[in-house]
Amino acid sequence: CLDCGPRAWLAHEDGVVVSEGGAAIRDAAALLRSGRIIAARGVGGFHLACDATDDAAIRRLRERKHRDAKPFAVMVRTIADARTLGIVSSAEAKLLGGPERPIVLLVRSPVSPLARSVAPGLDHVGVMIAYSPLHHLLLEAAGRPLVMTSGNESEEPIAIGNDEALLRLRGIADLFLLHDREILSPVDDSVARVVYGAPVLLLRARGF
């Protein structure tokens, strides 16, 4: 709502506001396209986001997050967008588009635009569909798939509060896309795959 929010803003690690509202989302998208890393507050905590087609940006995120080889999840706006990244069966489309919106492991498309460093050495990639208005707006403005990995350093809990993220994620994120819709309890993204036509949960979290 333009009158009562939630309100979004883009800030430096010291909390100084760069822009607000729609301008904040557009500015964050432009920064992502230029290879920067953004800490974006979501529904269950923060994500660390970067351009999923930019190998240098992904390698920089891996170095800062201390996550050398473990695959990153990728977020897109629609199932049609997911089909540009991986092979999507009817069962996988149903799982991707369900209300739980898990990360779904897909066989990587041979013509996928994703950088190899998203999931090095693997023939599958984890893809999820945007599940909040902020995600939809950011992806629409960015115009490309985004790495969306949990907002933490490896082996630490996910950050959920704005002040907490500014403290814990400085040095990893270049800027912070924040909002004032408070998160009461942290929750990571669920992970699933389809095996012989049936969904199998690999990580039971958000939505489940």
PyMOL commands that set and color helices and strands:
alter all, ss='L'
color gray80, all
select helices_A, chain A and resi 21-33+55-65+79-83+90-97+116-118+133-142+162-168
alter helices_A, ss='H'
color red, helices_A
select strands_A, chain A and resi 8-11+17-20+38-41+46-51+73-76+86-87+103-108+124-129+146-150+175-179+191-195+198-203
alter strands_A, ss='S'
color yellow, strands_A
deselect
rebuild
show_as cartoon
